[in-house]
Amino acid sequence: MAAAAPEKETALKKRILPRGLQKLIEQCLKIYPDQTNPLQVTTVLKYWLGGQDPLDYISMYHNAGDPEQNIPPHWHYVSFGLSDLHGDGRVHLADTSGGLEPRSGMGFELTFRLVKSPDAAANERPPTWPANLLQSLAKYVFQSGNRLCTGDNIPWRRSLDGSKDSNTAIQHMLIAEDPQLPRTETPFGWVDFLQIVGVTSEELEQASRWNGKGMLNLLTKDPATGGPWLITDMARSSSVFEQFPETLRQLELDLEKEGSDLAGVNADFTFKELAKGALTVAVKKEVLDPDEDLSRSISSCNIAVKEEANEKDTLEQSTGSTSSDMVNPFDNPNIPSRVFPLTGIELTLAPYAAKFLMLAVRDRIRHGRHFTFKAQHMAVTFVAESVTGSIVNRQTPYAVLGSWVQILIPNRLVPRMVERFGELSTRSADGLKIPLTYEWPEQNLKFIIDNPPPELLNQQGPILA
């Protein structure tokens, strides 16, 4: 058979490409018109055929940067598969969320920018570990159903390149908007390009306390910390706060004045109802009759949840609008509307999430807001007295609505909690001598910091530790 002419061959490729994929590739070609055939990592056994990797392709582009903006040459990785590439239901069902403009699949694809070493050869091939990283994040999204949004943070707790011997300080991630790839309309809905940004432990911690988008803005200020395009440099050894100490002091002042924008995190926890007066008697583990026990357990990966910027401290509204699609029982017809008041509550929280107790009380409740530990289908929310739309009040401080537990933290208890939780903010999870117990008998309220039972760990998703 004679070879096709170049023009016909190009047209043929366009015709056989899935329509959703074609639109995304066209967007990439606007940036890289001379890279029509970029190097790719391709899934051999596709997801819809029983494969384990949900991303069909990950393209790796050479980006020359922009010397005038101090943007260095780097590799630009782009995923294809979180959005609906095919439109025939083989991977994604049509968006039925009711929005005016439907999203395509999950509504986003992932990107990553990795700096090239100054002495790299012109023909050097890009490393493939970023493709493995994007594939791992895509697995988490598919398995959990949690979508990612700009400002989210991902505690990874190991080198992003998967090396066990690496001494890099870049062991966590934030989510940003890709600076070159805007929202794209495809035949099957819109797609955002979300860029993974490697960060240090200190940067992740402060992003968790403060504001992910605010932290990203700090990182853009200097090429050493990512610059305008937030390019990850695995050789970076110091945080933005070590390079610019004044930024940490300003952040602390902002937190003291305005509180945190972090509305919640996913975390391993269990809870059970305490009988009336349980914390004032000798046997402190007394609970209701087993037939009436309202114990619940969840296990989930630790992806942070952000509030909308214009939230009005109304639990009904804000809990339904978080970036990771937190379930709002008020709006879910499948959750029974009956509220079950509790006489007391014992909450057991995994050590890695213990530091968020201080954030919840000092940086959220103290400012009249709320904070949630959540999983896909269950959640426990701490509520300040001034928050409206909740199912708890001074007379009924603890209650359950379907799969949602709420705990009212009265104003007079806040200073005492901040004092008690002080040790949690100064020690790492590994440095805590667990189990730790905090009790407030007059409130019939008890918090325990301890490892979750083995059956919970067995249920935990394999992607994010």
N, C-alpha and C positions, 0 to 999 in steps of 0.2 A: 504494500500500500504506500502511495506517495505521501511524503510528509506534508502536513498542512502549512499554508503560508502563515507567517507570524501574526498577521492581523486576524485571520480566521481562527488560529489557535487561541489567541487571547479571548476572542468572542466566545469560543466554545467553553473555555474555562469559566467565563462569567455565567454562561447558561447553566452549567452543571453545579455551580456552587449553591448551597442553600441560601435562600434569600436573606435570612437574618444575618448569616455570616458575611455575605457579600456587602451589606451595608456597613458593617463594622470594619471590614477590610478597606472599603472606600474611604472611611474616616482616617484610617492609619496612613493611607497613601497620600492624603493631603499634607502630612508631615514628612513622609518618606517616599516621594515620587520616584526616586531612583532605586528603591528597594522593593521591587514588585515580588520578589521571591526571597523573603528573609529566611534566615535559619529558623527552624521550628522544632519544638518537641511535640510529637504527635502520639496520641493514645492509640495503641495497636488494637486492643479489644475495647470497642466503644461502650460507653456507659449503658446505653439502651440494649446492648447485646449481652449484658451481664458483667461488664468490666467494673473495676473498682475505682477508676479515676474519672471524675465527672467532666473534666475539661477536655474537649476534643483536641484543641491545639493551644500552644503557647508560642507566640512569635517573638523573636529576639532581634531587635533593631539596633543598628549603630547610630547613636545620636552625637553629632559633632559639638553640641553645646553652643554657647554664645560667649566668646571672650569679653565682649563689651559689658556683659552682666555678671562676669566672673562665674559663668556656668561651665564646668569642665566637660570634656567628652565622657560619655557614659553609655552603658547598655540599657535599653528600654525594653522591658518584657511586657507583653500584653496577652491576657487570657481570652479564650473563646469557649463558652460553654455554660457559664452561669446565666447568661441570657438565653432566650429561645432562638436557636439558630435555624430550626427546621419548620416550626409552626404546624407540626402534624401530631403533636401529643406524645411523641416517642420519649421525650425527656420532661418537658414542661407543659402543664395545663395552661389554658388561657387565663389571664388575670381576671378574677371575679371580685376584686376588692371594692368595686363600685366607684373608682376614681374617674374623673372626666377624661383623663388620658391614661390608658392602661400601660402598665410596665411590661417589658418583655422578660419572661421567666422571672428570675430573682430581681431583675431591674438594674443589674450592674455587672461589669466585668472588672477584673483586678489587673493592676499594673505595678511595676516595680522598676526603680532606676538605680543602677549600681555603677559607681564611679569606676572609670578605667585608670589603671596605674599610669603615671606620666611616662614610664619607659616601656609601655606596652607596644608590641610590634603591630604594624599596620594590618597584618593578616591574622592577628590573634583572634581565636574563636571565643565567644562568650561562655562563661561558666554556666552549667545547667542546674546548679543547686537552687537558684531563684525559681526556676520552673517547678521544682519539687516542692518548694515552699508554697507557691500559689496553688498547687494541686492539693496540698494538705489543708489549706484554708478553705478551698472549695469543698472538700470532703466534709469539713465541719459544718459549712453552710447547708449542704444537702442533708446531712444526718440530723442536724438540730432544727432546721427550718428557720433559724435566726438570720436575718439579713444584716449586712454591715452598712454603716453610714459614716459620713465624714465626722471626725472627732472621736470615734470609737477607739478604745485602746485594747491591745491584745497582749496579756502577759504570756510570754513564750518560755522564759526561764532557761534558755539555752541558746547557743549560737545559731543564728538564722541559717547558716550554711550547713547545719547538721553535724559539724565536726565536734567530737567529744573532747578533743585535745586543744581546741581553740581557746585563746585567752582574750578574745574580743569583748569589749564592753557593750557591744550592740546585741542585746539578747531579748528585745521586746519590740513591739510594733505599734504605730499609730496609723489611723486611716485618714487620708487626705483626698482632695479632688486632684485628679491628674491635671497639671497646668497646661497641657497641650491638647488633651482630648476632651471636648465638651460633651454634654448630653447629646445622644444621637437617636434620631427617630428611625425605627426599622418597621417593616411590614407587620411586626408582631408586638409593637409597643416601644417605649423609650428605654434607653440603656445609659447609665452613668458609668464613667470609668473611675474607679476608686484606687488610689495609689497607696501601696504599702510603704511605710517609712520606718526604717530601723532606728531605734532609740535606746538609750541607756536605762538602767534601773531607776536612777534618780529622776530622769525625765518622765518615765512612765508613772512613777509614784506621784509626782506633782501634777501630771495630767489627770490622774485619777482624782486627786483632791480638788483640783481647780477646774480646768476646762481644756478638753482635748484640742479644740480649735485654737484656743489661746496659746497652748504649747507649740502647736504647729507654726503659729505666727512668730514665736520667739526663734524657732529653728531656722526660719527663712532669713533672718537678719544677717547671717554671716555664712560665707561659703564653707567654713570649717564645720558647721553643724547642719549642712544640707543646702543652704542658699535658697534662692527663689523657687527652684524646682524640686526642693527637698530630696536631693540625691543621697542615697545611702552610701556611706564609706565604712566598710567593715574594719578599717584600720583606726577609726576614730577612737581615742582612749578617754577623752574627758567629756563631761556633760556641758550643756549650755550654761549651767549655773556655775561650774568650775571656771569656764572661760569668761563669764560675765557675772560675777558674784552679786552685782546690784540687782539683777533680775529676780533673784530668789527673795530678797528683802521686799521688793515691790509686790511680788506674788503673795507673800505672807500678809502684807497690809491689805491687799485686795480681798483675801479670804476672810480676814478679821472683820472687814467692813461689809462685804457683800455675801459671804458664804460660797458654797461650792455649787457648780452647775451639774454635778454628777447626781443623777436621780436614783441610781441603783446599779447593782452588779449581779451576775449569776453566781451562785455559790452552793456548795454542799451544805445542807442543814436538815435537822429534824426538829419537830416540836411536839409537845403533848400538853394537854390541859392539866392544870394542877387543881386539886380539890380545894375548896374554901379553907383557908387557914393552914395549907400544907406546909408553908415555910415557917410556921411558928410552933410546930410540934416536933417531937424527937425524930420521927421517921419522916424525912424530908422528901422521899421519893414517892409518896402516896399520890395516886391518881384516881380518877373516877373508875367506876366499874368497867371492866374490859369491854362490855357490850356497848358502853357509852363513850369509850375512849376515842378522842378525835385526832389521834396521832397521824401525822403525815410525814413523808420523806420525799426529798428530791435530790437529784444529782445532775450537775451540769457543768459545762466548760465556762471559764471565767472571762466572758466578753462583757465589757462595760456598756451601760445604757445611758444615753444622754437625753436631757429634756429639750423641748423646743425653747427657743430664746425668749418667747413672749408668754411663757407659762404664767398662770395666775394663781398658783398654789391651790388649785382645785383638783382633788384627787381623781374625780371622774374623768376630767378632761385630760390631765397630764399623763395619767397612767395609760390612757388609750393612745397616746401620740408619741411614745418613746421610739427611739430609732431602731430598736431590736424587736419591735412588734410585741411588746408586753401585752398579755391578755388583759382586757378590761372586763371584769365580770358583769358590770352594769350594761355592757353592750353585747354580751354573748348570750344568745337565746338558749344555748345548750347547758348553761349553768343555772341551777335552781336559784330562785330569787330569795329564798328563806335565809335569814341571818341567824346564826347560832352564837349567842353570847357565851363567853368562857369565863369561869370563875377565877382563873389564874393561868399562867403560861410559863412553860420551861422551853427555852430555845437553845438548841445545841448547834454551834457553828464551827465549820472546819477552820483549822489554824490559819491557812493561807488567806482567808477572808476576814480574819479577826481585826486587822487594821482598819477595816471599813466601819467597824462599830464606832470608833472615835470620829471618823469623818461624818458618819450618819448623825451623831448627836451634836458634835461641836460645830460642824460646817453646814448642817442641814436643819435639824430640829431646832437648834438655837436661833435660827433665822426664820422660823415659822414655816418650814417646808417639810417634805416627807422623803423617805429613803426606802428602797426595796431590795431585798435579796430574792432572786427569782430563778425559775427554770422555765422550760417550755410551757408547762401547763399549771404550775403552782408558784405561789409567791407569798412572802411575808413582808408587810410594809410597816415601818415605823412612822407614826403620824404626830405632828405637832398639834397643839390645841387649836391653833388658828387656821388649820387646813380645813377647807370645806369639802363636801362631797364624800366624806368617809362614813363608815358604818359604826365607828366608835366615838365615845364621848366620855366625860368624866364619870358618869354613872355606870357606863358599860365600856371599860377601857380596852377589852379584848373581845374579838369576835371573828367568826369565819363566815364567808359568803362563798359557797361553792368551793373552789380551790384557792381562795384568797384569804389569807390571815392578816388581820390588822392589829397593831399594838399602839395604843395611845401613850405617848411619853409626856407626862404633865410638866408644865414649866418649872415647877419647884424641884423636880427631880433632875433636870438637865445639868446644873452645876455639879451635883454629886456624881453623876455618870461620867462627866468629862474628867473629873478627878480620878475616879476608879479606873477608867480606860486609858489613863496616861501611859501605862507600861506597854500597851499594845502598839502605840505609835512610835516607840523608840526601839522596838525589837523586831527582828525578822521572824517569820513563822517558825523557822528552825530553832530560834533562840527562846521560844516560849516553853515554859515548863508546864506541859499539859497533863491532866486537865486543869483548866482555870475555871473558877466558879465565881459568879457575881450575883448577889441576892439583894433584893429589896423587899423584905417580908411584909411591910405595910402595904405594898402594891401587889403582893403575891406574884412577884415577877422574878424570874431566874434565868440567867444566861450562862451557858457552859461553852468553853472553847475546848474542843476535843476532835480527834480524828473520827470521821464517819465510819459506821459499821462496814465490814467487808462487803456485804451485799450491795451497799451503795457504790463502793469503789468498782465493783464488777459491772455496774450499770453505766459507769461514767464513759462519756464519749472518748475515743482514742486520740483525738487530734490535739486539743489544748490541755496541757497539764495544769 
